[in-house]
Amino acid sequence: MISEISASISGLLTFGNKLSNTAHNIANSNTDGYKTKVATITEDDKGLPKVNLVKSNTSGALVEEYGVTRETSNVDLAAEFPQMMIAQRGYEANIQALKTQNEVLKSILNIVI
């Protein structure tokens, strides 16, 4: 049962990090020159989920104002919001798994005691 709890906690941390990364990208969507970080969920050597962050090298739009050219951020809000919803649902699923594991442990303790 402990390994299942570890998996759920690792899932919570992973989806929390993914959600945090998405929030960071959205918050910097109006920051000139900001490059999006893409969060990908993979497995570590124990088979638990983890987040890999990779900076996107695509350029933002070039805008000229007052004779000065600047690069805007490359954040695509249309891509970020679905990622935020996926992370939120993954987080909620792991919370539900922890609640279920808690109920099972309570039941086992009630049987033993």
C-alpha positions in Angstrom: 0.0 0.0 0.0 2.9 2.3 0.7 4.1 2.2 -2.9 0.6 3.3 -4.1 0.8 6.2 -1.7 4.2 7.1 -3.1 2.9 7.0 -6.6 0.0 9.2 -5.8 2.2 11.7 -4.0 4.6 11.7 -6.8 1.7 12.3 -9.2 0.5 15.3 -7.1 4.0 16.8 -7.2 4.4 16.2 -10.9 1.0 17.6 -11.9 1.6 20.5 -9.5 4.9 21.3 -11.2 3.2 21.1 -14.6 0.5 23.4 -13.4 3.1 25.8 -12.0 5.0 25.8 -15.3 1.8 26.6 -17.2 0.9 29.4 -14.8 4.5 30.8 -15.3 4.1 30.7 -19.0 0.7 32.5 -18.9 2.0 35.1 -16.5 4.9 35.9 -18.9 2.8 36.0 -22.0 3.3 39.8 -22.3 7.0 39.8 -21.4 9.1 40.7 -24.4 11.6 38.0 -25.3 10.2 35.4 -22.9 10.5 31.8 -24.2 7.9 29.2 -23.2 9.0 26.2 -21.2 7.3 23.0 -22.3 6.6 20.5 -19.4 6.6 16.9 -20.4 5.7 14.1 -18.0 8.0 11.1 -18.1 9.0 8.3 -15.7 12.0 8.2 -13.5 14.1 5.1 -12.8 11.6 3.9 -10.2 8.7 4.2 -12.6 7.2 7.3 -10.9 6.2 10.3 -12.9 8.4 13.4 -13.1 8.3 16.6 -15.1 11.0 17.5 -17.7 11.1 21.2 -18.7 12.5 22.2 -22.1 12.7 25.8 -23.2 11.1 26.4 -26.6 13.4 28.0 -29.1 10.7 29.4 -31.4 10.8 33.1 -31.7 8.0 35.5 -30.8 6.6 38.1 -33.2 8.8 41.0 -34.2 7.2 44.3 -33.5 8.5 47.7 -34.5 7.6 50.7 -32.4 9.2 54.1 -32.5 12.0 52.8 -34.7 12.9 50.0 -32.3 12.3 46.4 -33.1 11.5 44.0 -30.3 10.6 40.4 -30.0 7.4 39.5 -28.1 7.1 36.3 -26.1 6.4 33.0 -27.9 3.6 32.0 -25.4 0.6 30.5 -27.2 -2.3 30.9 -24.9 -4.5 28.6 -27.0 -2.0 25.8 -26.2 -1.4 26.8 -22.5 -5.0 26.7 -21.3 -5.6 23.0 -22.4 -2.3 22.1 -20.7 -3.5 23.8 -17.5 -6.8 21.8 -17.6 -4.9 18.5 -18.2 -2.6 19.3 -15.2 -5.6 20.2 -13.0 -7.5 17.0 -13.8 -4.3 14.9 -13.2 -3.9 16.6 -9.9 -7.5 16.0 -8.9 -7.2 12.3 -9.9 -4.2 11.8 -7.7 -6.0 13.5 -4.8 -8.9 11.1 -5.3 -6.5 8.2 -5.4 -5.0 9.3 -2.0 -8.5 9.6 -0.5 -9.4 6.1 -1.7 -6.2 4.7 -0.3 -6.9 6.5 3.0 -10.3 4.8 3.2 -8.8 1.4 2.5 -6.2 1.8 5.2 -9.0 2.9 7.7 -11.0 -0.2 6.8 -8.0 -2.4 7.3 -7.2 -0.9 10.7 -10.9 -1.3 11.7 -10.7 -5.0 10.9 -7.5 -5.5 12.7 -8.4 -3.5 15.8 
